[in-house]
């Protein structure tokens, strides 16, 4: 919340641009992390589903 207040209080255009660049970097890192973790979680669910199918047959 403090960062957002600092953004609103900033008077220089460069400072606003820096916040945008930081936010874009954080968003990119979050997206990449979720993409990788999503593949791992999908693999785990598929393994459990396959094991359950084998057990029921």
Residue frames as a rotation matrix with the C-alpha (Angstrom) as fourth column:
UNK 1
0.574 0.819 0.000 0.00
0.819 -0.574 0.000 0.00
0.000 0.000 -1.000 0.00
UNK 2
0.367 -0.518 -0.772 2.91
0.218 -0.759 0.613 2.30
-0.904 -0.393 -0.166 0.75
UNK 3
-0.671 -0.636 0.381 4.27
0.477 0.023 0.879 1.81
-0.567 0.771 0.288 -2.76
UNK 4
-0.087 0.738 0.670 0.93
0.962 -0.112 0.249 2.80
0.259 0.666 -0.700 -4.26
UNK 5
0.779 0.340 -0.527 0.84
0.521 -0.818 0.242 5.94
-0.349 -0.463 -0.814 -2.13
UNK 6
-0.117 -0.908 -0.403 4.38
0.191 -0.419 0.888 6.78
-0.975 0.027 0.223 -3.20
UNK 7
-0.600 -0.030 0.799 3.30
0.788 0.149 0.597 6.34
-0.137 0.988 -0.065 -6.82
UNK 8
0.425 0.858 0.289 0.41
0.871 -0.475 0.128 8.75
0.247 0.198 -0.949 -6.34
UNK 9
0.740 -0.180 -0.648 2.66
0.283 -0.791 0.543 11.28
-0.610 -0.585 -0.534 -4.56
UNK 10
-0.272 -0.920 0.281 5.40
0.684 0.020 0.729 11.13
-0.677 0.391 0.624 -7.20
UNK 11
0.514 0.434 -0.740 5.54
-0.096 -0.828 -0.553 14.19
-0.852 0.355 -0.384 -9.39
UNK 12
-0.352 -0.743 -0.569 8.17
-0.723 -0.170 0.670 13.09
-0.595 0.647 -0.477 -11.87
UNK 13
0.586 0.565 -0.581 7.27
-0.810 0.422 -0.407 11.20
0.015 0.709 0.705 -15.01
UNK 14
-0.224 -0.778 -0.587 10.37
-0.631 0.575 -0.521 9.05
0.743 0.254 -0.620 -14.66
UNK 15
-0.789 -0.042 0.613 9.23
-0.574 0.404 -0.712 7.78
-0.218 -0.914 -0.343 -11.28
UNK 16
0.258 0.955 0.146 5.88
-0.725 0.292 -0.624 6.70
-0.639 0.055 0.767 -12.67
UNK 17
0.486 -0.163 -0.858 7.65
-0.741 0.444 -0.504 4.93
0.463 0.881 0.095 -15.52
UNK 18
-0.643 -0.766 0.010 9.88
-0.625 0.518 -0.585 3.10
0.443 -0.382 -0.811 -13.05
UNK 19
-0.434 0.566 0.701 6.82
-0.599 0.400 -0.694 1.82
-0.673 -0.720 0.166 -11.18
UNK 20
0.620 0.674 -0.402 5.30
-0.737 0.323 -0.594 0.59
-0.270 0.664 0.697 -14.44
UNK 21
0.069 -0.692 -0.719 8.50
-0.700 0.480 -0.529 -1.25
0.710 0.540 -0.451 -15.35
UNK 22
-0.818 -0.346 0.459 8.67
-0.575 0.487 -0.657 -2.86
0.003 -0.802 -0.598 -11.91
UNK 23
-0.008 0.910 0.415 5.01
-0.653 0.310 -0.691 -3.90
-0.757 -0.276 0.592 -12.10
UNK 24
0.618 0.190 -0.763 5.57
-0.764 0.375 -0.525 -5.40
0.186 0.907 0.377 -15.55
UNK 25
-0.390 -0.856 -0.341 8.57
-0.653 0.518 -0.553 -7.35
0.650 0.007 -0.760 -14.27
UNK 26
-0.703 0.217 0.677 6.63
-0.550 0.438 -0.711 -8.69
-0.451 -0.872 -0.189 -11.31
UNK 27
0.385 0.920 -0.074 3.76
-0.721 0.249 -0.647 -9.67
-0.577 0.302 0.759 -13.60
UNK 28
0.349 -0.350 -0.869 6.10
-0.759 0.438 -0.482 -11.45
0.549 0.828 -0.113 -15.98
UNK 29
-0.743 -0.663 0.093 7.78
-0.568 0.551 -0.611 -13.35
0.353 -0.507 -0.786 -13.14
UNK 30
-0.386 0.696 0.606 4.39
-0.588 0.320 -0.743 -14.34
-0.711 -0.643 0.285 -11.71
UNK 31
0.575 0.626 -0.528 3.14
-0.794 0.269 -0.546 -15.51
-0.200 0.732 0.651 -15.10
UNK 32
-0.050 -0.691 -0.721 6.25
-0.694 0.543 -0.473 -17.62
0.718 0.477 -0.507 -15.71
UNK 33
-0.845 -0.262 0.467 6.01
-0.533 0.482 -0.695 -19.18
-0.044 -0.836 -0.547 -12.25
UNK 34
-0.023 0.931 0.365 2.34
-0.631 0.270 -0.728 -20.03
-0.776 -0.247 0.581 -12.64
UNK 35
0.486 0.139 -0.863 3.01
-0.845 0.327 -0.423 -21.51
0.223 0.935 0.276 -16.10
UNK 36
-0.474 -0.761 -0.443 5.70
-0.548 0.649 -0.528 -23.84
0.689 -0.007 -0.725 -14.72
UNK 37
-0.828 0.204 0.523 3.76
-0.431 0.367 -0.825 -24.77
-0.360 -0.908 -0.216 -11.58
UNK 38
0.182 0.965 -0.192 0.63
-0.869 0.066 -0.490 -25.34
-0.460 0.255 0.851 -13.65
UNK 39
0.176 -0.195 -0.965 2.39
-0.725 0.638 -0.261 -27.99
0.666 0.745 -0.029 -15.72
UNK 40
-0.850 -0.525 -0.048 3.60
-0.330 0.601 -0.728 -29.76
0.411 -0.603 -0.684 -12.57
UNK 41
-0.547 0.721 0.424 0.14
-0.550 0.072 -0.832 -29.72
-0.631 -0.689 0.358 -11.00
UNK 42
0.358 0.676 -0.644 -1.46
-0.932 0.220 -0.287 -30.97
-0.052 0.704 0.709 -14.22
UNK 43
-0.248 -0.555 -0.794 1.01
-0.555 0.753 -0.353 -33.85
0.794 0.353 -0.495 -14.32
UNK 44
-0.948 -0.086 0.307 0.21
-0.314 0.407 -0.858 -34.80
-0.051 -0.909 -0.413 -10.73
UNK 45
-0.119 0.985 0.128 -3.55
-0.736 -0.001 -0.677 -34.80
-0.667 -0.175 0.725 -11.37
UNK 46
0.337 0.202 -0.919 -3.10
-0.871 0.437 -0.224 -36.91
0.356 0.877 0.323 -14.51
UNK 47
-0.654 -0.639 -0.404 -0.98
-0.399 0.746 -0.534 -39.42
0.642 -0.188 -0.743 -12.57
UNK 48
-0.786 0.439 0.435 -3.61
-0.376 0.219 -0.901 -39.70
-0.491 -0.871 -0.007 -9.84
UNK 49
0.209 0.913 -0.350 -6.39
-0.882 0.021 -0.472 -40.08
-0.423 0.407 0.810 -12.42
UNK 50
0.040 -0.270 -0.962 -4.48
-0.732 0.647 -0.212 -42.84
0.680 0.713 -0.172 -14.22
UNK 51
-0.917 -0.399 0.003 -3.83
-0.277 0.631 -0.724 -44.67
0.287 -0.665 -0.689 -10.94
UNK 52
-0.450 0.831 0.327 -7.51
-0.552 0.029 -0.833 -44.48
-0.702 -0.555 0.446 -10.02
UNK 53
0.342 0.557 -0.756 -8.52
-0.939 0.226 -0.259 -45.82
0.027 0.799 0.601 -13.43
UNK 54
-0.374 -0.574 -0.728 -6.11
-0.517 0.781 -0.350 -48.74
0.769 0.246 -0.590 -13.09
UNK 55
-0.951 0.003 0.308 -7.43
-0.286 0.365 -0.886 -49.49
-0.116 -0.931 -0.347 -9.62
UNK 56
-0.150 0.986 0.076 -11.06
-0.691 -0.050 -0.721 -49.51
-0.707 -0.161 0.689 -10.76
UNK 57
0.297 0.237 -0.925 -10.48
-0.910 0.363 -0.199 -51.85
0.289 0.901 0.324 -13.72
